[in-house]
Amino acid sequence: MSLSLITTAVLRASEEAGDPAVPPWVIGAIALGILLALLLGLIAFGGGREHS
């Protein structure tokens, strides 16, 4: 492949890219929710145990 053909292909691909299907803040909110649920589960599980 020639360099100009590769350059043309890259430019065309970058121009066709639109908005993502899922907004990034949705992924962040889901990740935060999972981490908070795991943290609460850890606190609930370890809250009544004696320290060794």
N, CA, C and O atoms as CSV, one atom per row, in Angstrom:
chain,resi,resn,atom,element,x,y,z
A,1,MET,N,N,0.844,-1.171,0.000
A,1,MET,CA,C,0.000,0.000,0.000
A,1,MET,C,C,0.894,1.241,0.000
A,1,MET,O,O,1.950,1.274,0.632
A,2,SER,N,N,0.457,2.209,-0.695
A,2,SER,CA,C,1.232,3.438,-0.736
A,2,SER,C,C,0.868,4.318,0.463
A,2,SER,O,O,-0.192,4.156,1.068
A,3,LEU,N,N,1.743,5.227,0.786
A,3,LEU,CA,C,1.547,6.096,1.943
A,3,LEU,C,C,0.323,6.996,1.769
A,3,LEU,O,O,-0.397,7.263,2.731
A,4,SER,N,N,0.092,7.455,0.561
A,4,SER,CA,C,-1.061,8.338,0.336
A,4,SER,C,C,-2.377,7.582,0.507
A,4,SER,O,O,-3.366,8.150,0.970
A,5,LEU,N,N,-2.390,6.299,0.132
A,5,LEU,CA,C,-3.604,5.499,0.295
A,5,LEU,C,C,-3.886,5.278,1.781
A,5,LEU,O,O,-5.039,5.341,2.209
A,6,ILE,N,N,-2.848,5.021,2.562
A,6,ILE,CA,C,-3.017,4.832,4.007
A,6,ILE,C,C,-3.482,6.126,4.649
A,6,ILE,O,O,-4.375,6.120,5.496
A,7,THR,N,N,-2.880,7.225,4.251
A,7,THR,CA,C,-3.271,8.527,4.796
A,7,THR,C,C,-4.719,8.841,4.465
A,7,THR,O,O,-5.458,9.328,5.321
A,8,THR,N,N,-5.127,8.572,3.258
A,8,THR,CA,C,-6.517,8.802,2.853
A,8,THR,C,C,-7.465,7.944,3.662
A,8,THR,O,O,-8.521,8.414,4.086
A,9,ALA,N,N,-7.098,6.679,3.885
A,9,ALA,CA,C,-7.951,5.775,4.656
A,9,ALA,C,C,-8.085,6.247,6.103
A,9,ALA,O,O,-9.176,6.188,6.671
A,10,VAL,N,N,-7.000,6.709,6.699
A,10,VAL,CA,C,-7.046,7.189,8.081
A,10,VAL,C,C,-7.901,8.450,8.182
A,10,VAL,O,O,-8.708,8.578,9.102
A,11,LEU,N,N,-7.732,9.371,7.253
A,11,LEU,CA,C,-8.536,10.592,7.277
A,11,LEU,C,C,-10.019,10.300,7.090
A,11,LEU,O,O,-10.863,10.904,7.752
A,12,ARG,N,N,-10.331,9.387,6.202
A,12,ARG,CA,C,-11.737,9.038,5.965
A,12,ARG,C,C,-12.337,8.377,7.197
A,12,ARG,O,O,-13.482,8.659,7.552
A,13,ALA,N,N,-11.585,7.506,7.852
A,13,ALA,CA,C,-12.090,6.834,9.057
A,13,ALA,C,C,-12.300,7.830,10.190
A,13,ALA,O,O,-13.262,7.706,10.949
A,14,SER,N,N,-11.421,8.809,10.314
A,14,SER,CA,C,-11.576,9.791,11.396
A,14,SER,C,C,-12.746,10.724,11.135
A,14,SER,O,O,-13.374,11.194,12.083
A,15,GLU,N,N,-13.050,11.000,9.898
A,15,GLU,CA,C,-14.176,11.877,9.583
A,15,GLU,C,C,-15.505,11.176,9.788
A,15,GLU,O,O,-16.497,11.824,10.119
A,16,GLU,N,N,-15.545,9.858,9.598
A,16,GLU,CA,C,-16.798,9.120,9.714
A,16,GLU,C,C,-17.153,8.798,11.157
A,16,GLU,O,O,-18.299,8.452,11.443
A,17,ALA,N,N,-16.208,8.902,12.062
A,17,ALA,CA,C,-16.477,8.585,13.460
A,17,ALA,C,C,-17.407,9.642,14.042
A,17,ALA,O,O,-17.169,10.844,13.925
A,18,GLY,N,N,-18.472,9.157,14.669
A,18,GLY,CA,C,-19.431,10.077,15.276
A,18,GLY,C,C,-19.401,9.958,16.780
A,18,GLY,O,O,-18.394,9.554,17.361
A,19,ASP,N,N,-20.496,10.306,17.406
A,19,ASP,CA,C,-20.603,10.183,18.850
A,19,ASP,C,C,-20.637,8.708,19.234
A,19,ASP,O,O,-21.159,7.879,18.489
A,20,PRO,N,N,-20.077,8.381,20.402
A,20,PRO,CA,C,-20.118,6.983,20.839
A,20,PRO,C,C,-21.556,6.558,21.143
A,20,PRO,O,O,-22.401,7.392,21.471
A,21,ALA,N,N,-21.820,5.269,21.034
A,21,ALA,CA,C,-23.170,4.757,21.270
A,21,ALA,C,C,-23.585,4.950,22.724
A,21,ALA,O,O,-24.747,5.243,23.008
A,22,VAL,N,N,-22.641,4.787,23.637
A,22,VAL,CA,C,-22.916,4.964,25.064
A,22,VAL,C,C,-22.031,6.098,25.567
A,22,VAL,O,O,-20.814,6.047,25.395
A,23,PRO,N,N,-22.622,7.121,26.186
A,23,PRO,CA,C,-21.811,8.235,26.693
A,23,PRO,C,C,-20.822,7.758,27.764
A,23,PRO,O,O,-21.133,6.847,28.531
A,24,PRO,N,N,-19.656,8.358,27.817
A,24,PRO,CA,C,-18.652,7.921,28.799
A,24,PRO,C,C,-19.105,8.059,30.250
A,24,PRO,O,O,-18.689,7.268,31.098
A,25,TRP,N,N,-19.939,9.035,30.551
A,25,TRP,CA,C,-20.371,9.207,31.935
A,25,TRP,C,C,-21.271,8.062,32.386
A,25,TRP,O,O,-21.350,7.777,33.581
A,26,VAL,N,N,-21.952,7.400,31.447
A,26,VAL,CA,C,-22.778,6.243,31.810
A,26,VAL,C,C,-21.877,5.098,32.271
A,26,VAL,O,O,-22.166,4.438,33.269
A,27,ILE,N,N,-20.789,4.866,31.542
A,27,ILE,CA,C,-19.844,3.819,31.915
A,27,ILE,C,C,-19.228,4.150,33.279
A,27,ILE,O,O,-19.070,3.263,34.118
A,28,GLY,N,N,-18.885,5.404,33.498
A,28,GLY,CA,C,-18.327,5.819,34.780
A,28,GLY,C,C,-19.313,5.638,35.925
A,28,GLY,O,O,-18.933,5.210,37.015
A,29,ALA,N,N,-20.572,5.961,35.682
A,29,ALA,CA,C,-21.593,5.810,36.722
A,29,ALA,C,C,-21.814,4.341,37.070
A,29,ALA,O,O,-21.992,3.997,38.239
A,30,ILE,N,N,-21.803,3.488,36.072
A,30,ILE,CA,C,-21.962,2.046,36.315
A,30,ILE,C,C,-20.769,1.512,37.103
A,30,ILE,O,O,-20.941,0.743,38.049
A,31,ALA,N,N,-19.568,1.917,36.717
A,31,ALA,CA,C,-18.372,1.468,37.426
A,31,ALA,C,C,-18.383,1.961,38.874
A,31,ALA,O,O,-18.036,1.210,39.786
A,32,LEU,N,N,-18.776,3.209,39.087
A,32,LEU,CA,C,-18.864,3.749,40.440
A,32,LEU,C,C,-19.886,2.981,41.268
A,32,LEU,O,O,-19.638,2.670,42.433
A,33,GLY,N,N,-21.035,2.674,40.669
A,33,GLY,CA,C,-22.065,1.916,41.378
A,33,GLY,C,C,-21.588,0.528,41.771
A,33,GLY,O,O,-21.860,0.067,42.879
A,34,ILE,N,N,-20.882,-0.139,40.873
A,34,ILE,CA,C,-20.360,-1.475,41.187
A,34,ILE,C,C,-19.338,-1.394,42.320
A,34,ILE,O,O,-19.372,-2.202,43.248
A,35,LEU,N,N,-18.431,-0.420,42.244
A,35,LEU,CA,C,-17.413,-0.290,43.284
A,35,LEU,C,C,-18.031,0.067,44.637
A,35,LEU,O,O,-17.598,-0.449,45.667
A,36,LEU,N,N,-19.024,0.933,44.644
A,36,LEU,CA,C,-19.676,1.275,45.912
A,36,LEU,C,C,-20.432,0.083,46.486
A,36,LEU,O,O,-20.437,-0.116,47.701
A,37,ALA,N,N,-21.070,-0.711,45.632
A,37,ALA,CA,C,-21.769,-1.910,46.111
A,37,ALA,C,C,-20.780,-2.913,46.698
A,37,ALA,O,O,-21.062,-3.532,47.724
A,38,LEU,N,N,-19.631,-3.078,46.058
A,38,LEU,CA,C,-18.609,-3.968,46.599
A,38,LEU,C,C,-18.067,-3.450,47.928
A,38,LEU,O,O,-17.822,-4.232,48.846
A,39,LEU,N,N,-17.879,-2.142,48.034
A,39,LEU,CA,C,-17.399,-1.552,49.282
A,39,LEU,C,C,-18.407,-1.764,50.404
A,39,LEU,O,O,-18.028,-2.133,51.515
A,40,LEU,N,N,-19.674,-1.536,50.126
A,40,LEU,CA,C,-20.705,-1.749,51.145
A,40,LEU,C,C,-20.793,-3.211,51.545
A,40,LEU,O,O,-20.994,-3.522,52.718
A,41,GLY,N,N,-20.642,-4.115,50.575
A,41,GLY,CA,C,-20.635,-5.541,50.888
A,41,GLY,C,C,-19.455,-5.921,51.758
A,41,GLY,O,O,-19.595,-6.731,52.674
A,42,LEU,N,N,-18.305,-5.351,51.487
A,42,LEU,CA,C,-17.121,-5.618,52.292
A,42,LEU,C,C,-17.303,-5.114,53.716
A,42,LEU,O,O,-16.927,-5.794,54.671
A,43,ILE,N,N,-17.876,-3.931,53.859
A,43,ILE,CA,C,-18.106,-3.372,55.195
A,43,ILE,C,C,-19.140,-4.208,55.941
A,43,ILE,O,O,-18.977,-4.466,57.133
A,44,ALA,N,N,-20.200,-4.634,55.259
A,44,ALA,CA,C,-21.236,-5.442,55.896
A,44,ALA,C,C,-20.685,-6.811,56.299
A,44,ALA,O,O,-21.029,-7.329,57.362
A,45,PHE,N,N,-19.850,-7.386,55.473
A,45,PHE,CA,C,-19.301,-8.713,55.759
A,45,PHE,C,C,-18.279,-8.653,56.886
A,45,PHE,O,O,-18.262,-9.531,57.749
A,46,GLY,N,N,-17.445,-7.653,56.892
A,46,GLY,CA,C,-16.376,-7.570,57.885
A,46,GLY,C,C,-16.711,-6.771,59.119
A,46,GLY,O,O,-15.900,-6.690,60.041
A,47,GLY,N,N,-17.884,-6.182,59.158
A,47,GLY,CA,C,-18.228,-5.310,60.290
A,47,GLY,C,C,-18.378,-6.039,61.602
A,47,GLY,O,O,-18.023,-5.486,62.642
A,48,GLY,N,N,-18.888,-7.254,61.602
A,48,GLY,CA,C,-19.137,-7.968,62.849
A,48,GLY,C,C,-18.067,-8.980,63.202
A,48,GLY,O,O,-18.240,-9.739,64.155
A,49,ARG,N,N,-16.991,-9.017,62.481
A,49,ARG,CA,C,-15.956,-10.018,62.740
A,49,ARG,C,C,-14.897,-9.455,63.697
A,49,ARG,O,O,-14.613,-8.258,63.718
A,50,GLU,N,N,-14.335,-10.362,64.477
A,50,GLU,CA,C,-13.274,-9.957,65.379
A,50,GLU,C,C,-11.969,-9.846,64.608
A,50,GLU,O,O,-11.747,-10.553,63.625
A,51,HIS,N,N,-11.115,-8.953,65.066
A,51,HIS,CA,C,-9.810,-8.816,64.457
A,51,HIS,C,C,-8.894,-9.897,64.994
A,51,HIS,O,O,-8.920,-10.204,66.186
A,52,SER,N,N,-8.102,-10.463,64.139
A,52,SER,CA,C,-7.203,-11.521,64.607
A,52,SER,C,C,-5.770,-11.040,64.646
A,52,SER,O,O,-4.874,-11.798,65.016
